[in-house]
């Protein structure tokens, strides 16, 4: 399976986790990231995502 996480997903863990929805979205993103690292899913991205992430002062690793 291929997975595309947009910029909002990538940055979700850095948002305040006080809202239940944000906490659940963060947990889902972290689970998908674990599946990517284990090789169970393949991460795909776009040039637009590269550009957006490179504008961020936070360096993200997927």
C-alpha angles and dihedrals in degrees: 000000000000121000130196118195115192125216093269091057093048092052098040095096089060093057120095106276096212096106116076093224092054091047091051092048090050092050091049092049092049091049092051089048090053090051090051092050092049090050094242091121131026120232117222127187142177137230088250091058091049089053094048094047092047089057091058119096087216114082109220128200121196 
